[in-house]
């Protein structure tokens, strides 16, 4: 009896822990609060299958309880053996047909949703972005706007944005749970999906395919703004001058160090197609450092000095000469000033 009670307590605690952990997560990183067309279609299927499973569970439990009560062994029937029944064709037909019907109820909407989410009929009149998955960051090339950026994907609310995705190394998977479902990103072929976000906001994205030691740190953001704000962002990005001199002696020294250490061999500023490392055109406007850290100067210095301690296996480790913390501070000062949103028509030409 004591052993049974101990197991019951352990089961109860485990169940409570599972329920508690099920509630952990980040804002705008859940498929259960859809904020986009794809996520909404997925949620409809989740609700449908959940209701069917609950219904099946309740029916089975009712039959189980009825059988348990009606056919339980009564007092004085210790040697009683119930009548043995074999080959009930009606019952066998019922428990074969019902699952087939349930599978069809789930399968038909799933197939319809699959074809709907694969629809590319509006691609020619919509915003198109080339997405490249790298270990362990994301590269975004706005095809018609001649804009290149990384880590933060800006899109207008209420409009379809088609993503043409390919990997530069191993298989990745692009997933923004609050806006849409996931799509594999392969080295061999281009996969296409669309995002259509309903509300403005910053939505977390994840790589959903194991791709190396820092797979879990391969985060990115989808920043949804109004169409007017998006047009302004496009204009700001197109007016970036890679040669513009930053403000302050420390930032200017950082720009010189950035060039002297050959950082431009991997990191482009402007619409250059170079993609060995993340594009830094709007680095100062980004919501994170290295995709996972708060966008502070201290975190950026830490990343520049020792990137391996933050993202093991990244390609930046060992790719440049050893940089002191003082030099990293100057470079960080320069990078934090890369804010196209603060460029004015007067300063753009300087």
N, C-alpha and C positions, 0 to 999 in steps of 0.2 A: 504493500500500500504506500509506504513512504517513497519507494522508488518511483511509483507511478506519479505521485504528487510532485516529486522533483522534476520529472520529465515534463509534466504539465506546466510548471512554472517556467522552465527553460523555453518551452514552445511559445508560451505567452510573451516572454521577454523578447524572443527572436522576432515574433510577429509585430510587436510594438516598435522594435528597432527598424524593421523593414518598412513599416508605414512612415516612420519618422524620416528615414533616409529617402523615401520616395518623394518627400516634399522638398528636398534640397535641390538647389539649382540657381541659375542666374536669371535676372530679368531679361525678357526678350530672347530666351534660349529654351523654348518649350514648344512642342507640337500641340499641346493641349489648349493653347490660347492663340488660335490662328489669327494672323494679321495680314494674310495674303491669300490670293486665289488658290495656289497649289496647296497650301497648308489647310485651307478650308475644305477642299475636296478630300484631302487625306483624313481630316477630322470626321467628315461625314461617313467615311468607310469605317473608321475606328468605332464610331457610335453604333453603326449598323451591326458590325460583327460582335461588339460587346453585348448588345441587346439580344442577339441570337444565342450567344453563349450563356447568358444569364437565363434565358428562357429554357434552353436545353437542361441546364443545371437544375432549375426548379422542377421541371417535369420529372427528371430522373430521381430527385430527392423525394418528391411526392409518391412516386411508384415504390421507391425503396421503403419509405415509412409505412405505406399501406401493406406491402408484403411483410414487413417486419412485425406489424401488429396482427394482421389477419392470419398469418401462417406460423406464428410463433408456437413453440411446443407448450402445450398446456399441462396442468397438473394431472397425473395419471396416464400420460401418453409417453412415458420414458422409452418404451419399446415401439412406439408408433412410427411407421415409415410412410410418408405421404405418397400419394399416387404419382407414379413416374410418367411424365408426358414426353413424347419424342416426336419431332417432325411436325410442328404446328405451322403449316404453310401461310396462314393468314398473318400470324405474328412475325414470321420471317420476312414476309412481303412488306409489312408496315415498317420494320426497323431497317429495311433496305431502301425503301422509297423515300422516307422522311429525310435521311441524311443527304440523299441526292438533291432533293428539293432545297434543303438548306444551303448546300454548296452552290446551287444555281443562283439563289437569292444573293449570295455574297459575290459570286463570280461575275455576274452580268454587270452590276454597277462598277466593279473593279476594272473590268475590261473597258467599259465606257470612259471611266476616269483616266485610264492609262492612255488611250488614244487622244483624249481631250488635252491632257498635259503635254503630249508630244506634238501638238498642233503647231506648225511653223508657217501657217498661211499669212500671218501678219508680220513676219520677220522683215520683209522688204520695206515696210512703212514704219518700223519701230526702231528704237535705239538698239544697236548691236555692240556687244563687248566681247573681245577675245580674252578668255581667261586661261592663264597658264598656271598649273600647279607645280610648285618647286619644293624641295626639302629646305626649310619648312615654312614657306610663305606663299602668298598668292600675288599674281601679276595681272593687271587689268589694262587692256588696250582698247580705248573707245574708237572704233574703226573709222567712222565718218567725221568725228570731231578732232582727230589727230591729237588725242590726249592720252598720255601714258601715266599710270600711277600704280601703287601697290598697297596691299593690306586693307585699305578702306575703299569700298565700292560705293560710289554715289549714284543713286537712281531717283527719278521723279516719282512721287506718289500717284497712284491711280493709272499708271501707264505700264504697258508690257515692255520688258527689257529682255532681249534674247542674249543668252550667254553661249558662246561657241568655245568649248573647253577642251584643252589638251594638256598632257603632262610633259615636262621636260626631262623627267627621270623615271620614277616608279609610279605605280598606280596610286592615285589619291581619290578622294570623294568629296564633292562640294555639297555642303548641307547648311541651310539657314532654316532651322526648324519652325520658326514663327511665321515664315513667309512661304516656304515651299518644301517639297521633298528633296531627297538627295539624288545626286547623279555622279556616276563614276567618271574619273578623269584619267584617261589612258594615254600612254606614249604613242600608240600606233594609230589612233583615229580620233576624230573630233566628234564629241557628243554635244548635243544642243538641248537646252532647256530654257524656260522663261521664268522671270520673276515678275510678279504684279502685286505690289504692296498697297494696302488700303490706307495705312496711317503713317504719318511722319514719325521718325524716331530712329534710334540706333539699335540694330538687331545683330546679335552675335551669330557668327558662323563657325563651323567646325569642319575639320577634315575627318571623315567618317570611315577611312580605310587605313589600316595599320601600314605606315610607310617608313618607319625607322624609329630610332630611340627618342626623338622629340615629336612623335606623332600627336600626342595629346596636347602639345603646345602649339600646334599649327592652327591658331585661331585667326579670324579676320572679322571685319565688321561690314555690314551693309547699312549705309546711312541714307535714309529715305527723307527727302526734302520736297517742298512744294515745287511744281513745274517752274515757277518764277525763280526760286532760289537755285534750282538746278541750272537754269540758263545762265544765271549770274556766276555760278561755280565754273561752268564751261568757259565763260568769258575770262574769268580770273586765271584759270589754268592755261588758256591759250596766250595770255599776255605775260607769262613768266619769261624772264630774261636770265638764262643760266650764268651770264657774265655780271649780273648786278652785284655791286659791292655792298656787303652788309653794313649795318650801323655798329660803331664801336670798335675800338682797337682789338679787343679780345676776339670778337667774331671775325674780324678781318684776318687776324693771325690764324684762326681756325680754318678759314677758307684757303689760306696759303698752305696750311698743313694738309688739308683735304686733297689739294692738287699734288703736293709734293710726295705724299704717300701713295699716289696712284689710285686713290679711292674711285676716281672716275672710270677706271677700267671695268668696274663691276656695277657702280651705282650711277645712274644717269640722272640729270636734272633737266627737265623739259621733255619734249616728245621723242627723244632718242629711243630707238627700239632695243637698246642694250638691256638685257634681262638676266645677266649672271647673278646680280643681286637686286634687291628691291629698288624701285624707282623712288627718288627722294624729293620730287618736285614740290609736294605739299607736306613734307615731313612735319613741319611745325604745326599744321592743322590736324594731324592725326590724333586719334583717340587713345592710342597705345604706343609703347616702345617695344619693338620686336614682336608685336602682336599680342603680348600678354601682360606687359608691365604698365603701370601708370605713366602718363606722358610727362614725366618730370626730368629736369636736367640731371639730377643725381642718378636716376635709373639709366639714362642715356650714357652717362660717363661709365657706369658699371658695365653696360653692354659693350661699349667700345673697347674697354680695357680687357675684359674677360668674357667674351660671348659664350664660350664653351660651358661655363658654370650656369648659364641661364638656359641655353638650348643645346644640349649635347648632340654632337654629330652635325652641327650646322657647317656650311661651306665657308663661312667667314673666318672661322678659327684657323689661324696659321696662314691666312691669305695675305697678310700685310706685316710689315716690320713691327717690332714691339713698340707700343706707344705708351708714354708715361701718363700718369693721371692728370698732370698739368696740361699736356698736349690734348688729351681726350676732353678736358674741360673747355679748351678753346674750340675744338671741333664741334662739341655739343652746343656751344653758344652760337656758332654759325648755323648748324642744322635747325636749331629751334627758331631761327628767324626765317626759315623757308615757309612763308605763309602767303600763298597767292591771294587769300581772302583779304589781306591788308595792302595789297598792291594798288596804288592809285595811278590814273593815267599819266600824271606828271612823273612819278617815280619809275614807271615802267620803262621810260626811255633813257633813264640815267645809268 
